[in-house]
Amino acid sequence: MNEAKKREDFYNRLREQLQGDTQWPSEYLYKFIVPASNEKIAEIEAIFDGTGALIQRRDSSKGSYTSVSIKVTMDSPDAVIKKYLEVSEVEGVISL
């Protein structure tokens, strides 16, 4: 199975899960692992700019990665997935 198909399947399952067990709008918690780079963290934060998101950072013990947690009210499962797709464009980011 190619990467695009795996990604599509993942987001389809996520959409179904979010539709089934969440009332919208709802608060959603995103978690990302980012190579320790203020530039990359700023790119992620810019994606959530103007959303009223609460953003927390935590550096790894060796300082080579940063965990970024973003709590934000989203309108729908599709809005949640749209943000994941935008963040996936930032090189080196891992979505949890």
C-alpha positions in Angstrom: 0.0 0.0 0.0 1.5 3.4 -0.9 2.0 6.3 1.5 -0.8 8.4 0.0 -3.3 5.6 0.4 -2.2 4.9 4.0 -2.6 8.6 4.8 -6.0 8.7 3.3 -7.2 5.7 5.2 -5.8 7.1 8.4 -7.7 10.4 8.0 -10.9 8.6 7.0 -10.7 6.5 10.2 -10.0 9.6 12.3 -13.0 11.4 10.7 -15.3 8.5 11.4 -14.1 8.3 15.0 -14.4 12.0 15.6 -17.9 12.1 14.1 -19.0 9.2 16.2 -17.8 10.2 19.7 -17.6 14.0 19.7 -20.1 16.8 19.6 -19.0 19.7 17.5 -17.7 22.3 18.0 -15.3 20.8 20.5 -12.0 21.2 22.1 -9.3 19.1 20.4 -5.7 18.4 21.5 -3.0 18.2 18.9 0.4 16.8 19.8 3.5 17.1 17.6 7.1 16.2 17.9 9.4 18.7 16.2 13.1 18.8 15.7 14.3 21.5 18.1 14.1 24.4 15.7 12.4 27.7 16.6 11.7 28.2 12.9 9.7 24.9 12.6 7.8 25.6 15.9 7.0 29.0 14.6 5.6 27.5 11.4 3.3 25.2 13.4 2.2 28.1 15.7 1.4 30.2 12.6 -1.0 27.5 11.3 -3.0 28.0 14.5 -2.6 31.8 14.7 -5.9 33.5 15.3 -7.7 30.4 16.5 -7.4 31.1 20.3 -5.3 28.0 20.7 -3.4 27.2 23.9 0.1 26.1 22.8 2.6 24.4 25.2 6.1 23.4 24.4 8.4 20.9 26.2 12.0 20.2 25.2 13.2 16.6 25.2 15.8 15.6 27.8 18.7 16.0 25.3 17.2 19.1 23.7 17.1 17.7 20.2 13.3 17.6 19.9 10.4 19.7 21.2 6.9 18.4 22.0 4.3 20.9 20.9 0.8 20.5 22.4 -2.0 22.6 21.0 -5.5 22.7 22.6 -8.0 24.5 20.4 -11.8 24.6 19.8 -12.5 23.1 16.3 -15.8 23.2 14.4 -15.8 19.8 12.8 -13.8 16.6 12.1 -12.9 18.1 8.7 -11.5 21.2 10.4 -9.3 19.0 12.7 -8.0 17.0 9.7 -7.4 20.2 7.7 -5.0 21.4 10.4 -3.2 18.1 10.5 -2.7 18.3 6.7 -1.4 21.9 7.0 1.1 20.9 9.8 2.2 17.8 7.8 3.7 20.3 5.3 6.3 21.4 7.9 9.4 19.3 7.3 10.3 16.8 10.1 7.1 17.1 12.1 5.7 13.9 13.6 2.0 13.9 14.5 0.9 11.9 17.5 
